[in-house]
Amino acid sequence: MTDRPNVRPADGRLGVLLPGFGAVASTFVAGVEAARRGLAQPIGSLTQMNTIRLGKRTEGRSPLIRDFVPLAGLDDLVFGAWDPIPDDGYDSAVKAGVLDRHHLDPMEDFLRSVKPMPAVFDTEYVRRLDGPNVKKGASRWDLAEQLRDDIRRFGEENGCDRMVMIWCGSTEVFLRPGPAHETLAAFEAALKADDPSIAPSMIYAYAAIMEGVPYANGAPNLSADFPALEDAARERGVPIGGKDFKTGQTLMKTILAPGLKARMLGIDGWFSTNILGNRDGAVLDDPDSFKTKEESKLGVLEHILQPEMYPELYGKLYHKVRINYYPPRGDNKEGWDNIDITGWMGYGMQIKVDFLCRDSILAAPIVLDLALFLDLAQRAGMSGIQEWLSFYFKSPQTVPGLYPEHDLFIQHRKLKNTLRWIGGEEPITHLGLDYDEGE
Ligand SMILES: NC(=O)c1ccc[n+]([C@@H]2O[C@H](COP(=O)([O-])OP(=O)(O)OC[C@H]3O[C@@H](n4cnc5c(N)ncnc54)[C@H](O)[C@@H]3O)[C@@H](O)[C@H]2O)c1
């Protein structure tokens, strides 16, 4: 194991920059403010509520994570955003319809103070939306320069000691990495040539990394998931992570599938369908945006179940994911899963899950944890892809040559062992043999 890192303290203010100021981002900002005022609990956030066991079970040491490693405090966070739709935090939250007015109205002044900066936005990449709050520029390079100016200005005006950026923007159309994404030089040449293979989210990721700002991608589009930006992040000491917040149906999938596999039960089919009626649902109604999401959702089971190692249990698995836009539901999505499993001697059984879920309520604590953990990682000298944050993502980015780990429980152990390592404690293996020796 490498030596314990020397972690710089979390002094001063942390700017949290949010490209995309819709349902998730406004719910996140409102929830942090509510927690600061003691009006609500930050439920779902490991950085705020979870403890971490240190040493043996007999030692009785289980501090809160935030008391064990130096994290920015909620009072030290300041928020910035970009969105083509010019709604401030209050209007955005009211339109999103996630939080009730009795929560929003007492915080109206604060929420109105967060106004989105003009976005780098192009309807070619998100076809079902448009808005007037958009930057103009001669080329993608020019737009990247404008974003870098925004980041620097935001930091100065708000007295930030450090910043992080979390993409909470819409899912862009499906793109594969090409030659422009191979090296930083090729990427910068493509920015200057205004190459359409560079989507807006990539320009934000580039601007963040070049400004030394850690970046996480909460949507499934490529954004920073290609060699040019991965290498740039690693070389510049910038932690990055992605992709696609693990909420709702995929969270359930990565809870259930590892359990069924642990018992060596077979799975023949997993049919997942969703109805949702928020702005995200409208964007995903475009087949090209849906394809980006579908790829992200489909990979999960294959990696957890390893059909190549267990062909008799999972070799014939039929996995289907559907998302249907259904406006009456708003942000309160309903996700159905039908799982056909097989047991002893091949006898079939069925599991039905009907999750009446609130997507942004599940996503908001992920935004908070990613912001605080990416900032911690940077102060600990960690850079490039942060695999220990896979816990939060539907399609975790990995260093080249490694397959992603999707099993929520393995991801959770990895996250906590990484925190133990950062804090100078031994990892916990759960071997436990030495308890018998009276230690
Ligand atoms: N809600 C969840 O649980 C969840 C889970 C996983 C992933 N996601 C992803 O997170 C993202 C946000 O979800 P949401 O429910 O808040 O959606 P939303 O539609 O309410 O908000 C997205 C916002 O991004 C803005 N936007 C689009 N392109 C932009 C750009 N180039 N620059 C700046 N802003 C831009 C849109 O105008 C919109 O206001 C989506 O991509 C979604 O797929 C959400």
The ligand as an SDF file (V2000), in Angstrom:
LIG
                    3D

 44 48  0  0  0  0  0  0  0  0999 V2000
  -32.5870   12.8740  -10.9470 N   0  0  0  0  0  0  0  0  0  0  0  0
  -31.8530   11.7990  -10.8480 C   0  0  0  0  0  0  0  0  0  0  0  0
  -32.0540   11.0060   -9.9750 O   0  0  0  0  0  0  0  0  0  0  0  0
  -30.7580   11.5650  -11.7950 C   0  0  0  0  0  0  0  0  0  0  0  0
  -30.0730   10.3710  -11.7130 C   0  0  0  0  0  0  0  0  0  0  0  0
  -29.0250   10.1240  -12.5690 C   0  0  0  0  0  0  0  0  0  0  0  0
  -28.6770   11.0750  -13.4850 C   0  0  0  0  0  0  0  0  0  0  0  0
  -29.3790   12.2150  -13.5850 N   0  0  0  0  0  0  0  0  0  0  0  0
  -28.9850   13.1630  -14.5970 C   0  0  0  0  0  0  0  0  0  0  0  0
  -28.7160   14.3910  -14.0000 O   0  0  0  0  0  0  0  0  0  0  0  0
  -29.0350   15.4030  -14.9380 C   0  0  0  0  0  0  0  0  0  0  0  0
  -29.9290   16.4150  -14.2650 C   0  0  0  0  0  0  0  0  0  0  0  0
  -31.1860   15.8280  -13.9520 O   0  0  0  0  0  0  0  0  0  0  0  0
  -32.4180   16.7640  -13.5830 P   0  0  0  0  0  0  0  0  0  0  0  0
  -33.5070   15.8740  -13.1500 O   0  0  0  0  0  0  0  0  0  0  0  0
  -31.9680   17.8720  -12.7040 O   0  0  0  0  0  0  0  0  0  0  0  0
  -32.7930   17.3560  -15.0400 O   0  0  0  0  0  0  0  0  0  0  0  0
  -33.3910   18.7880  -15.3690 P   0  0  0  0  0  0  0  0  0  0  0  0
  -33.8390   18.6940  -16.7940 O   0  0  0  0  0  0  0  0  0  0  0  0
  -34.3640   19.2430  -14.3360 O   0  0  0  0  0  0  0  0  0  0  0  0
  -32.1250   19.7580  -15.2760 O   0  0  0  0  0  0  0  0  0  0  0  0
  -31.1030   19.7550  -16.2090 C   0  0  0  0  0  0  0  0  0  0  0  0
  -30.7730   21.2040  -16.5130 C   0  0  0  0  0  0  0  0  0  0  0  0
  -29.6090   21.2210  -17.3350 O   0  0  0  0  0  0  0  0  0  0  0  0
  -29.7260   22.3150  -18.2010 C   0  0  0  0  0  0  0  0  0  0  0  0
  -28.7590   22.1580  -19.2660 N   0  0  0  0  0  0  0  0  0  0  0  0
  -28.8150   21.3620  -20.3590 C   0  0  0  0  0  0  0  0  0  0  0  0
  -27.7090   21.5230  -21.1020 N   0  0  0  0  0  0  0  0  0  0  0  0
  -26.9240   22.4140  -20.4540 C   0  0  0  0  0  0  0  0  0  0  0  0
  -25.6700   22.9850  -20.7290 C   0  0  0  0  0  0  0  0  0  0  0  0
  -24.9930   22.6700  -21.8250 N   0  0  0  0  0  0  0  0  0  0  0  0
  -25.1620   23.8660  -19.8410 N   0  0  0  0  0  0  0  0  0  0  0  0
  -25.8350   24.2050  -18.7190 C   0  0  0  0  0  0  0  0  0  0  0  0
  -27.0430   23.7000  -18.4090 N   0  0  0  0  0  0  0  0  0  0  0  0
  -27.5720   22.8100  -19.2690 C   0  0  0  0  0  0  0  0  0  0  0  0
  -31.1940   22.2910  -18.6080 C   0  0  0  0  0  0  0  0  0  0  0  0
  -31.6330   23.5330  -19.1120 O   0  0  0  0  0  0  0  0  0  0  0  0
  -31.8700   21.9040  -17.3000 C   0  0  0  0  0  0  0  0  0  0  0  0
  -32.3090   23.0460  -16.5730 O   0  0  0  0  0  0  0  0  0  0  0  0
  -29.6660   14.7100  -16.1390 C   0  0  0  0  0  0  0  0  0  0  0  0
  -28.6900   14.5170  -17.1380 O   0  0  0  0  0  0  0  0  0  0  0  0
  -30.0850   13.4070  -15.5870 C   0  0  0  0  0  0  0  0  0  0  0  0
  -30.1420   12.3880  -16.5690 O   0  0  0  0  0  0  0  0  0  0  0  0
  -30.4100   12.4850  -12.7400 C   0  0  0  0  0  0  0  0  0  0  0  0
  1  2  1  0
  2  3  2  0
  2  4  1  0
  4  5  1  0
  4 44  2  0
  5  6  2  0
  6  7  1  0
  7  8  2  0
  8  9  1  0
  8 44  1  0
  9 10  1  0
  9 42  1  0
 10 11  1  0
 11 12  1  0
 11 40  1  0
 12 13  1  0
 13 14  1  0
 14 15  2  0
 14 16  1  0
 14 17  1  0
 17 18  1  0
 18 19  2  0
 18 20  1  0
 18 21  1  0
 21 22  1  0
 22 23  1  0
 23 24  1  0
 23 38  1  0
 24 25  1  0
 25 26  1  0
 25 36  1  0
 26 27  1  0
 26 35  1  0
 27 28  2  0
 28 29  1  0
 29 30  1  0
 29 35  2  0
 30 31  1  0
 30 32  2  0
 32 33  1  0
 33 34  2  0
 34 35  1  0
 36 37  1  0
 36 38  1  0
 38 39  1  0
 40 41  1  0
 40 42  1  0
 42 43  1  0
M  CHG  2   8   1  16  -1
M  END
$$$$
